Amino acid sequence: MAQSGKGKLNYRCPSCFMRDLDIDMFYDKEKDEYYCIRCQYTGSEKDVLEKNEMVRFRYGAMNKRITKFDFD
Ligand SMILES: [Zn+2]
């Protein structure tokens, strides 16, 4: 927990990821928040994880649909 600088893990920005951009977020120690230098998104670790899950789910569903479409 006492790590300085970057966060424990590199989280990708869910907002950018939705637009096909894989951007690592930075960690703001003072606010205990992650932020994206590209799109101004900020959020707590929990928020980032939740949004990333949502994006992953959406992408997964999309890929499934596309795959299915190919097979039909
Ligand atoms: Zn972003």
PDB file of the backbone (N, CA, C, O) and the ligand in Angstrom, with CONECT records:
HET     ZN  A 101       1
ATOM      1  N   MET A   1       0.829  -1.201   0.000  1.00  0.00           N
ATOM      2  CA  MET A   1       0.000   0.000   0.000  1.00  0.00           C
ATOM      3  C   MET A   1       0.867   1.256   0.000  1.00  0.00           C
ATOM      4  O   MET A   1       0.438   2.301  -0.488  1.00  0.00           O
ATOM      5  N   ALA A   2       2.088   1.166   0.544  1.00  0.00           N
ATOM      6  CA  ALA A   2       2.932   2.346   0.714  1.00  0.00           C
ATOM      7  C   ALA A   2       3.756   2.671  -0.534  1.00  0.00           C
ATOM      8  O   ALA A   2       4.733   3.416  -0.476  1.00  0.00           O
ATOM      9  N   GLN A   3       3.346   2.107  -1.632  1.00  0.00           N
ATOM     10  CA  GLN A   3       4.068   2.346  -2.868  1.00  0.00           C
ATOM     11  C   GLN A   3       3.791   3.759  -3.377  1.00  0.00           C
ATOM     12  O   GLN A   3       2.661   4.243  -3.310  1.00  0.00           O
ATOM     13  N   SER A   4       4.823   4.405  -3.880  1.00  0.00           N
ATOM     14  CA  SER A   4       4.631   5.765  -4.363  1.00  0.00           C
ATOM     15  C   SER A   4       4.669   5.779  -5.886  1.00  0.00           C
ATOM     16  O   SER A   4       5.056   4.800  -6.524  1.00  0.00           O
ATOM     17  N   GLY A   5       4.268   6.886  -6.439  1.00  0.00           N
ATOM     18  CA  GLY A   5       4.277   7.035  -7.892  1.00  0.00           C
ATOM     19  C   GLY A   5       3.071   6.383  -8.514  1.00  0.00           C
ATOM     20  O   GLY A   5       1.933   6.794  -8.285  1.00  0.00           O
ATOM     21  N   LYS A   6       3.331   5.359  -9.307  1.00  0.00           N
ATOM     22  CA  LYS A   6       2.229   4.687  -9.966  1.00  0.00           C
ATOM     23  C   LYS A   6       1.442   3.826  -8.990  1.00  0.00           C
ATOM     24  O   LYS A   6       1.912   3.536  -7.889  1.00  0.00           O
ATOM     25  N   GLY A   7       0.289   3.434  -9.378  1.00  0.00           N
ATOM     26  CA  GLY A   7      -0.546   2.600  -8.533  1.00  0.00           C
ATOM     27  C   GLY A   7      -0.007   1.187  -8.458  1.00  0.00           C
ATOM     28  O   GLY A   7       1.005   0.852  -9.075  1.00  0.00           O
ATOM     29  N   LYS A   8      -0.696   0.377  -7.700  1.00  0.00           N
ATOM     30  CA  LYS A   8      -0.275  -1.001  -7.525  1.00  0.00           C
ATOM     31  C   LYS A   8      -0.227  -1.729  -8.854  1.00  0.00           C
ATOM     32  O   LYS A   8       0.680  -2.512  -9.134  1.00  0.00           O
ATOM     33  N   LEU A   9      -1.213  -1.448  -9.643  1.00  0.00           N
ATOM     34  CA  LEU A   9      -1.307  -2.063 -10.953  1.00  0.00           C
ATOM     35  C   LEU A   9      -1.545  -0.985 -11.997  1.00  0.00           C
ATOM     36  O   LEU A   9      -2.013   0.110 -11.688  1.00  0.00           O
ATOM     37  N   ASN A  10      -1.220  -1.311 -13.214  1.00  0.00           N
ATOM     38  CA  ASN A  10      -1.583  -0.414 -14.295  1.00  0.00           C
ATOM     39  C   ASN A  10      -2.975  -0.768 -14.790  1.00  0.00           C
ATOM     40  O   ASN A  10      -3.221  -1.858 -15.307  1.00  0.00           O
ATOM     41  N   TYR A  11      -3.860   0.176 -14.618  1.00  0.00           N
ATOM     42  CA  TYR A  11      -5.198  -0.035 -15.133  1.00  0.00           C
ATOM     43  C   TYR A  11      -5.341   0.696 -16.453  1.00  0.00           C
ATOM     44  O   TYR A  11      -4.804   1.789 -16.633  1.00  0.00           O
ATOM     45  N   ARG A  12      -6.051   0.098 -17.353  1.00  0.00           N
ATOM     46  CA  ARG A  12      -6.285   0.799 -18.600  1.00  0.00           C
ATOM     47  C   ARG A  12      -7.525   1.658 -18.438  1.00  0.00           C
ATOM     48  O   ARG A  12      -8.434   1.336 -17.673  1.00  0.00           O
ATOM     49  N   CYS A  13      -7.541   2.743 -19.166  1.00  0.00           N
ATOM     50  CA  CYS A  13      -8.657   3.669 -19.073  1.00  0.00           C
ATOM     51  C   CYS A  13      -9.869   3.080 -19.784  1.00  0.00           C
ATOM     52  O   CYS A  13      -9.819   2.827 -20.988  1.00  0.00           O
ATOM     53  N   PRO A  14     -10.961   2.858 -19.048  1.00  0.00           N
ATOM     54  CA  PRO A  14     -12.137   2.244 -19.667  1.00  0.00           C
ATOM     55  C   PRO A  14     -12.770   3.136 -20.724  1.00  0.00           C
ATOM     56  O   PRO A  14     -13.326   2.664 -21.715  1.00  0.00           O
ATOM     57  N   SER A  15     -12.671   4.427 -20.486  1.00  0.00           N
ATOM     58  CA  SER A  15     -13.270   5.371 -21.423  1.00  0.00           C
ATOM     59  C   SER A  15     -12.535   5.343 -22.768  1.00  0.00           C
ATOM     60  O   SER A  15     -13.162   5.353 -23.827  1.00  0.00           O
ATOM     61  N   CYS A  16     -11.214   5.308 -22.713  1.00  0.00           N
ATOM     62  CA  CYS A  16     -10.424   5.233 -23.944  1.00  0.00           C
ATOM     63  C   CYS A  16     -10.541   3.851 -24.585  1.00  0.00           C
ATOM     64  O   CYS A  16     -10.573   3.721 -25.809  1.00  0.00           O
ATOM     65  N   PHE A  17     -10.603   2.838 -23.750  1.00  0.00           N
ATOM     66  CA  PHE A  17     -10.657   1.469 -24.257  1.00  0.00           C
ATOM     67  C   PHE A  17     -11.915   1.260 -25.095  1.00  0.00           C
ATOM     68  O   PHE A  17     -11.916   0.490 -26.055  1.00  0.00           O
ATOM     69  N   MET A  18     -12.976   1.954 -24.719  1.00  0.00           N
ATOM     70  CA  MET A  18     -14.216   1.873 -25.492  1.00  0.00           C
ATOM     71  C   MET A  18     -14.023   2.419 -26.896  1.00  0.00           C
ATOM     72  O   MET A  18     -14.752   2.071 -27.825  1.00  0.00           O
ATOM     73  N   ARG A  19     -13.021   3.286 -27.029  1.00  0.00           N
ATOM     74  CA  ARG A  19     -12.727   3.857 -28.342  1.00  0.00           C
ATOM     75  C   ARG A  19     -11.492   3.217 -28.965  1.00  0.00           C
ATOM     76  O   ARG A  19     -10.818   3.817 -29.802  1.00  0.00           O
ATOM     77  N   ASP A  20     -11.206   1.978 -28.537  1.00  0.00           N
ATOM     78  CA  ASP A  20     -10.096   1.224 -29.110  1.00  0.00           C
ATOM     79  C   ASP A  20      -8.739   1.805 -28.784  1.00  0.00           C
ATOM     80  O   ASP A  20      -7.777   1.563 -29.513  1.00  0.00           O
ATOM     81  N   LEU A  21      -8.636   2.572 -27.698  1.00  0.00           N
ATOM     82  CA  LEU A  21      -7.345   3.096 -27.275  1.00  0.00           C
ATOM     83  C   LEU A  21      -6.959   2.420 -25.973  1.00  0.00           C
ATOM     84  O   LEU A  21      -7.730   2.415 -25.013  1.00  0.00           O
ATOM     85  N   ASP A  22      -5.774   1.855 -25.945  1.00  0.00           N
ATOM     86  CA  ASP A  22      -5.319   1.158 -24.749  1.00  0.00           C
ATOM     87  C   ASP A  22      -4.371   2.085 -23.992  1.00  0.00           C
ATOM     88  O   ASP A  22      -3.167   2.094 -24.246  1.00  0.00           O
ATOM     89  N   ILE A  23      -4.916   2.857 -23.068  1.00  0.00           N
ATOM     90  CA  ILE A  23      -4.150   3.878 -22.365  1.00  0.00           C
ATOM     91  C   ILE A  23      -4.016   3.501 -20.892  1.00  0.00           C
ATOM     92  O   ILE A  23      -5.011   3.230 -20.220  1.00  0.00           O
ATOM     93  N   ASP A  24      -2.787   3.486 -20.398  1.00  0.00           N
ATOM     94  CA  ASP A  24      -2.562   3.254 -18.970  1.00  0.00           C
ATOM     95  C   ASP A  24      -2.939   4.493 -18.184  1.00  0.00           C
ATOM     96  O   ASP A  24      -2.649   5.619 -18.589  1.00  0.00           O
ATOM     97  N   MET A  25      -3.587   4.269 -17.055  1.00  0.00           N
ATOM     98  CA  MET A  25      -3.974   5.392 -16.216  1.00  0.00           C
ATOM     99  C   MET A  25      -2.882   5.691 -15.197  1.00  0.00           C
ATOM    100  O   MET A  25      -2.086   4.818 -14.852  1.00  0.00           O
ATOM    101  N   PHE A  26      -2.852   6.915 -14.725  1.00  0.00           N
ATOM    102  CA  PHE A  26      -1.927   7.306 -13.673  1.00  0.00           C
ATOM    103  C   PHE A  26      -2.672   7.374 -12.356  1.00  0.00           C
ATOM    104  O   PHE A  26      -3.896   7.501 -12.312  1.00  0.00           O
ATOM    105  N   TYR A  27      -1.902   7.287 -11.285  1.00  0.00           N
ATOM    106  CA  TYR A  27      -2.501   7.252  -9.959  1.00  0.00           C
ATOM    107  C   TYR A  27      -2.180   8.539  -9.213  1.00  0.00           C
ATOM    108  O   TYR A  27      -1.022   8.946  -9.117  1.00  0.00           O
ATOM    109  N   ASP A  28      -3.213   9.165  -8.692  1.00  0.00           N
ATOM    110  CA  ASP A  28      -3.047  10.376  -7.889  1.00  0.00           C
ATOM    111  C   ASP A  28      -3.111  10.004  -6.415  1.00  0.00           C
ATOM    112  O   ASP A  28      -4.177   9.710  -5.876  1.00  0.00           O
ATOM    113  N   LYS A  29      -1.952  10.023  -5.781  1.00  0.00           N
ATOM    114  CA  LYS A  29      -1.853   9.588  -4.384  1.00  0.00           C
ATOM    115  C   LYS A  29      -2.733  10.428  -3.464  1.00  0.00           C
ATOM    116  O   LYS A  29      -3.415   9.904  -2.584  1.00  0.00           O
ATOM    117  N   GLU A  30      -2.704  11.747  -3.687  1.00  0.00           N
ATOM    118  CA  GLU A  30      -3.422  12.645  -2.781  1.00  0.00           C
ATOM    119  C   GLU A  30      -4.927  12.430  -2.818  1.00  0.00           C
ATOM    120  O   GLU A  30      -5.601  12.464  -1.789  1.00  0.00           O
ATOM    121  N   LYS A  31      -5.439  12.209  -4.023  1.00  0.00           N
ATOM    122  CA  LYS A  31      -6.887  12.018  -4.150  1.00  0.00           C
ATOM    123  C   LYS A  31      -7.282  10.558  -4.077  1.00  0.00           C
ATOM    124  O   LYS A  31      -8.465  10.232  -3.985  1.00  0.00           O
ATOM    125  N   ASP A  32      -6.266   9.656  -4.120  1.00  0.00           N
ATOM    126  CA  ASP A  32      -6.539   8.231  -4.169  1.00  0.00           C
ATOM    127  C   ASP A  32      -7.442   7.900  -5.358  1.00  0.00           C
ATOM    128  O   ASP A  32      -8.437   7.185  -5.238  1.00  0.00           O
ATOM    129  N   GLU A  33      -7.059   8.440  -6.491  1.00  0.00           N
ATOM    130  CA  GLU A  33      -7.846   8.241  -7.704  1.00  0.00           C
ATOM    131  C   GLU A  33      -6.929   7.956  -8.885  1.00  0.00           C
ATOM    132  O   GLU A  33      -5.768   8.365  -8.912  1.00  0.00           O
ATOM    133  N   TYR A  34      -7.467   7.264  -9.832  1.00  0.00           N
ATOM    134  CA  TYR A  34      -6.748   7.055 -11.076  1.00  0.00           C
ATOM    135  C   TYR A  34      -7.249   8.063 -12.098  1.00  0.00           C
ATOM    136  O   TYR A  34      -8.424   8.428 -12.112  1.00  0.00           O
ATOM    137  N   TYR A  35      -6.343   8.501 -12.945  1.00  0.00           N
ATOM    138  CA  TYR A  35      -6.763   9.449 -13.961  1.00  0.00           C
ATOM    139  C   TYR A  35      -6.093   9.157 -15.287  1.00  0.00           C
ATOM    140  O   TYR A  35      -5.022   8.554 -15.358  1.00  0.00           O
ATOM    141  N   CYS A  36      -6.756   9.602 -16.321  1.00  0.00           N
ATOM    142  CA  CYS A  36      -6.285   9.381 -17.675  1.00  0.00           C
ATOM    143  C   CYS A  36      -5.811  10.711 -18.248  1.00  0.00           C
ATOM    144  O   CYS A  36      -6.516  11.717 -18.178  1.00  0.00           O
ATOM    145  N   ILE A  37      -4.608  10.701 -18.814  1.00  0.00           N
ATOM    146  CA  ILE A  37      -4.084  11.960 -19.354  1.00  0.00           C
ATOM    147  C   ILE A  37      -4.691  12.284 -20.709  1.00  0.00           C
ATOM    148  O   ILE A  37      -4.513  13.386 -21.227  1.00  0.00           O
ATOM    149  N   ARG A  38      -5.399  11.337 -21.276  1.00  0.00           N
ATOM    150  CA  ARG A  38      -5.895  11.550 -22.622  1.00  0.00           C
ATOM    151  C   ARG A  38      -7.332  12.076 -22.655  1.00  0.00           C
ATOM    152  O   ARG A  38      -7.659  12.964 -23.443  1.00  0.00           O
ATOM    153  N   CYS A  39      -8.174  11.527 -21.805  1.00  0.00           N
ATOM    154  CA  CYS A  39      -9.590  11.877 -21.913  1.00  0.00           C
ATOM    155  C   CYS A  39     -10.147  12.505 -20.639  1.00  0.00           C
ATOM    156  O   CYS A  39     -11.357  12.719 -20.557  1.00  0.00           O
ATOM    157  N   GLN A  40      -9.321  12.808 -19.648  1.00  0.00           N
ATOM    158  CA  GLN A  40      -9.762  13.471 -18.425  1.00  0.00           C
ATOM    159  C   GLN A  40     -10.612  12.592 -17.524  1.00  0.00           C
ATOM    160  O   GLN A  40     -11.194  13.080 -16.556  1.00  0.00           O
ATOM    161  N   TYR A  41     -10.692  11.318 -17.826  1.00  0.00           N
ATOM    162  CA  TYR A  41     -11.437  10.435 -16.949  1.00  0.00           C
ATOM    163  C   TYR A  41     -10.698  10.267 -15.626  1.00  0.00           C
ATOM    164  O   TYR A  41      -9.491  10.025 -15.615  1.00  0.00           O
ATOM    165  N   THR A  42     -11.416  10.395 -14.511  1.00  0.00           N
ATOM    166  CA  THR A  42     -10.850  10.076 -13.210  1.00  0.00           C
ATOM    167  C   THR A  42     -11.805   9.172 -12.460  1.00  0.00           C
ATOM    168  O   THR A  42     -13.019   9.264 -12.642  1.00  0.00           O
ATOM    169  N   GLY A  43     -11.279   8.312 -11.631  1.00  0.00           N
ATOM    170  CA  GLY A  43     -12.136   7.444 -10.854  1.00  0.00           C
ATOM    171  C   GLY A  43     -11.342   6.690  -9.822  1.00  0.00           C
ATOM    172  O   GLY A  43     -10.128   6.528  -9.947  1.00  0.00           O
ATOM    173  N   SER A  44     -12.031   6.230  -8.802  1.00  0.00           N
ATOM    174  CA  SER A  44     -11.393   5.410  -7.783  1.00  0.00           C
ATOM    175  C   SER A  44     -11.046   4.062  -8.400  1.00  0.00           C
ATOM    176  O   SER A  44     -11.511   3.720  -9.487  1.00  0.00           O
ATOM    177  N   GLU A  45     -10.221   3.308  -7.688  1.00  0.00           N
ATOM    178  CA  GLU A  45      -9.840   1.987  -8.173  1.00  0.00           C
ATOM    179  C   GLU A  45     -11.075   1.131  -8.447  1.00  0.00           C
ATOM    180  O   GLU A  45     -11.155   0.430  -9.455  1.00  0.00           O
ATOM    181  N   LYS A  46     -12.025   1.206  -7.534  1.00  0.00           N
ATOM    182  CA  LYS A  46     -13.250   0.434  -7.663  1.00  0.00           C
ATOM    183  C   LYS A  46     -14.018   0.829  -8.934  1.00  0.00           C
ATOM    184  O   LYS A  46     -14.524  -0.015  -9.674  1.00  0.00           O
ATOM    185  N   ASP A  47     -14.079   2.122  -9.145  1.00  0.00           N
ATOM    186  CA  ASP A  47     -14.786   2.647 -10.307  1.00  0.00           C
ATOM    187  C   ASP A  47     -14.127   2.187 -11.607  1.00  0.00           C
ATOM    188  O   ASP A  47     -14.797   1.774 -12.554  1.00  0.00           O
ATOM    189  N   VAL A  48     -12.801   2.270 -11.626  1.00  0.00           N
ATOM    190  CA  VAL A  48     -12.050   1.859 -12.819  1.00  0.00           C
ATOM    191  C   VAL A  48     -12.278   0.378 -13.103  1.00  0.00           C
ATOM    192  O   VAL A  48     -12.504  -0.021 -14.245  1.00  0.00           O
ATOM    193  N   LEU A  49     -12.214  -0.429 -12.048  1.00  0.00           N
ATOM    194  CA  LEU A  49     -12.391  -1.869 -12.221  1.00  0.00           C
ATOM    195  C   LEU A  49     -13.785  -2.197 -12.725  1.00  0.00           C
ATOM    196  O   LEU A  49     -13.959  -3.035 -13.609  1.00  0.00           O
ATOM    197  N   GLU A  50     -14.776  -1.523 -12.151  1.00  0.00           N
ATOM    198  CA  GLU A  50     -16.156  -1.765 -12.565  1.00  0.00           C
ATOM    199  C   GLU A  50     -16.366  -1.402 -14.026  1.00  0.00           C
ATOM    200  O   GLU A  50     -16.995  -2.146 -14.780  1.00  0.00           O
ATOM    201  N   LYS A  51     -15.840  -0.267 -14.412  1.00  0.00           N
ATOM    202  CA  LYS A  51     -16.019   0.191 -15.786  1.00  0.00           C
ATOM    203  C   LYS A  51     -15.266  -0.708 -16.761  1.00  0.00           C
ATOM    204  O   LYS A  51     -15.737  -0.989 -17.863  1.00  0.00           O
ATOM    205  N   ASN A  52     -14.085  -1.153 -16.331  1.00  0.00           N
ATOM    206  CA  ASN A  52     -13.337  -2.063 -17.187  1.00  0.00           C
ATOM    207  C   ASN A  52     -14.088  -3.376 -17.395  1.00  0.00           C
ATOM    208  O   ASN A  52     -14.068  -3.949 -18.484  1.00  0.00           O
ATOM    209  N   GLU A  53     -14.749  -3.843 -16.337  1.00  0.00           N
ATOM    210  CA  GLU A  53     -15.558  -5.050 -16.448  1.00  0.00           C
ATOM    211  C   GLU A  53     -16.689  -4.843 -17.450  1.00  0.00           C
ATOM    212  O   GLU A  53     -16.972  -5.704 -18.284  1.00  0.00           O
ATOM    213  N   MET A  54     -17.321  -3.692 -17.349  1.00  0.00           N
ATOM    214  CA  MET A  54     -18.424  -3.356 -18.253  1.00  0.00           C
ATOM    215  C   MET A  54     -17.952  -3.355 -19.696  1.00  0.00           C
ATOM    216  O   MET A  54     -18.613  -3.900 -20.580  1.00  0.00           O
ATOM    217  N   VAL A  55     -16.794  -2.731 -19.923  1.00  0.00           N
ATOM    218  CA  VAL A  55     -16.260  -2.646 -21.279  1.00  0.00           C
ATOM    219  C   VAL A  55     -15.930  -4.037 -21.788  1.00  0.00           C
ATOM    220  O   VAL A  55     -16.228  -4.382 -22.932  1.00  0.00           O
ATOM    221  N   ARG A  56     -15.309  -4.832 -20.922  1.00  0.00           N
ATOM    222  CA  ARG A  56     -14.929  -6.187 -21.315  1.00  0.00           C
ATOM    223  C   ARG A  56     -16.178  -6.989 -21.678  1.00  0.00           C
ATOM    224  O   ARG A  56     -16.198  -7.728 -22.663  1.00  0.00           O
ATOM    225  N   PHE A  57     -17.214  -6.827 -20.861  1.00  0.00           N
ATOM    226  CA  PHE A  57     -18.460  -7.544 -21.113  1.00  0.00           C
ATOM    227  C   PHE A  57     -19.045  -7.122 -22.459  1.00  0.00           C
ATOM    228  O   PHE A  57     -19.497  -7.951 -23.248  1.00  0.00           O
ATOM    229  N   ARG A  58     -19.024  -5.839 -22.693  1.00  0.00           N
ATOM    230  CA  ARG A  58     -19.586  -5.323 -23.928  1.00  0.00           C
ATOM    231  C   ARG A  58     -18.793  -5.830 -25.138  1.00  0.00           C
ATOM    232  O   ARG A  58     -19.358  -6.223 -26.158  1.00  0.00           O
ATOM    233  N   TYR A  59     -17.483  -5.808 -24.988  1.00  0.00           N
ATOM    234  CA  TYR A  59     -16.624  -6.293 -26.078  1.00  0.00           C
ATOM    235  C   TYR A  59     -16.832  -7.779 -26.307  1.00  0.00           C
ATOM    236  O   TYR A  59     -16.902  -8.244 -27.444  1.00  0.00           O
ATOM    237  N   GLY A  60     -16.930  -8.514 -25.214  1.00  0.00           N
ATOM    238  CA  GLY A  60     -17.134  -9.952 -25.310  1.00  0.00           C
ATOM    239  C   GLY A  60     -18.424 -10.256 -26.041  1.00  0.00           C
ATOM    240  O   GLY A  60     -18.466 -11.113 -26.924  1.00  0.00           O
ATOM    241  N   ALA A  61     -19.474  -9.549 -25.668  1.00  0.00           N
ATOM    242  CA  ALA A  61     -20.771  -9.754 -26.301  1.00  0.00           C
ATOM    243  C   ALA A  61     -20.694  -9.394 -27.775  1.00  0.00           C
ATOM    244  O   ALA A  61     -21.286 -10.061 -28.624  1.00  0.00           O
ATOM    245  N   MET A  62     -19.961  -8.341 -28.065  1.00  0.00           N
ATOM    246  CA  MET A  62     -19.827  -7.896 -29.447  1.00  0.00           C
ATOM    247  C   MET A  62     -19.097  -8.939 -30.274  1.00  0.00           C
ATOM    248  O   MET A  62     -19.512  -9.279 -31.382  1.00  0.00           O
ATOM    249  N   ASN A  63     -17.989  -9.448 -29.710  1.00  0.00           N
ATOM    250  CA  ASN A  63     -17.201 -10.448 -30.431  1.00  0.00           C
ATOM    251  C   ASN A  63     -18.017 -11.705 -30.687  1.00  0.00           C
ATOM    252  O   ASN A  63     -17.932 -12.321 -31.750  1.00  0.00           O
ATOM    253  N   LYS A  64     -18.815 -12.071 -29.677  1.00  0.00           N
ATOM    254  CA  LYS A  64     -19.638 -13.259 -29.821  1.00  0.00           C
ATOM    255  C   LYS A  64     -20.610 -13.089 -30.979  1.00  0.00           C
ATOM    256  O   LYS A  64     -20.799 -13.985 -31.802  1.00  0.00           O
ATOM    257  N   ARG A  65     -21.220 -11.910 -31.015  1.00  0.00           N
ATOM    258  CA  ARG A  65     -22.193 -11.640 -32.053  1.00  0.00           C
ATOM    259  C   ARG A  65     -21.537 -11.695 -33.442  1.00  0.00           C
ATOM    260  O   ARG A  65     -22.094 -12.240 -34.395  1.00  0.00           O
ATOM    261  N   ILE A  66     -20.339 -11.111 -33.517  1.00  0.00           N
ATOM    262  CA  ILE A  66     -19.649 -11.076 -34.797  1.00  0.00           C
ATOM    263  C   ILE A  66     -19.269 -12.488 -35.240  1.00  0.00           C
ATOM    264  O   ILE A  66     -19.419 -12.858 -36.405  1.00  0.00           O
ATOM    265  N   THR A  67     -18.766 -13.275 -34.262  1.00  0.00           N
ATOM    266  CA  THR A  67     -18.372 -14.645 -34.574  1.00  0.00           C
ATOM    267  C   THR A  67     -19.575 -15.451 -35.069  1.00  0.00           C
ATOM    268  O   THR A  67     -19.515 -16.179 -36.060  1.00  0.00           O
ATOM    269  N   LYS A  68     -20.661 -15.279 -34.327  1.00  0.00           N
ATOM    270  CA  LYS A  68     -21.867 -15.996 -34.690  1.00  0.00           C
ATOM    271  C   LYS A  68     -22.330 -15.602 -36.085  1.00  0.00           C
ATOM    272  O   LYS A  68     -22.749 -16.437 -36.887  1.00  0.00           O
ATOM    273  N   PHE A  69     -22.243 -14.328 -36.341  1.00  0.00           N
ATOM    274  CA  PHE A  69     -22.651 -13.803 -37.649  1.00  0.00           C
ATOM    275  C   PHE A  69     -21.822 -14.467 -38.749  1.00  0.00           C
ATOM    276  O   PHE A  69     -22.341 -14.840 -39.801  1.00  0.00           O
ATOM    277  N   ASP A  70     -20.512 -14.605 -38.478  1.00  0.00           N
ATOM    278  CA  ASP A  70     -19.614 -15.232 -39.472  1.00  0.00           C
ATOM    279  C   ASP A  70     -20.014 -16.684 -39.734  1.00  0.00           C
ATOM    280  O   ASP A  70     -19.972 -17.167 -40.865  1.00  0.00           O
ATOM    281  N   PHE A  71     -20.402 -17.362 -38.655  1.00  0.00           N
ATOM    282  CA  PHE A  71     -20.724 -18.768 -38.816  1.00  0.00           C
ATOM    283  C   PHE A  71     -22.063 -18.970 -39.531  1.00  0.00           C
ATOM    284  O   PHE A  71     -22.252 -19.944 -40.259  1.00  0.00           O
ATOM    285  N   ASP A  72     -22.974 -18.044 -39.311  1.00  0.00           N
ATOM    286  CA  ASP A  72     -24.258 -18.128 -40.021  1.00  0.00           C
ATOM    287  C   ASP A  72     -24.012 -17.839 -41.483  1.00  0.00           C
ATOM    288  O   ASP A  72     -24.949 -17.852 -42.281  1.00  0.00           O
TER     289      ASP A  72
HETATM  290 ZN    ZN A 101      -8.945   7.840 -21.125  1.00  0.00          ZN2+
END
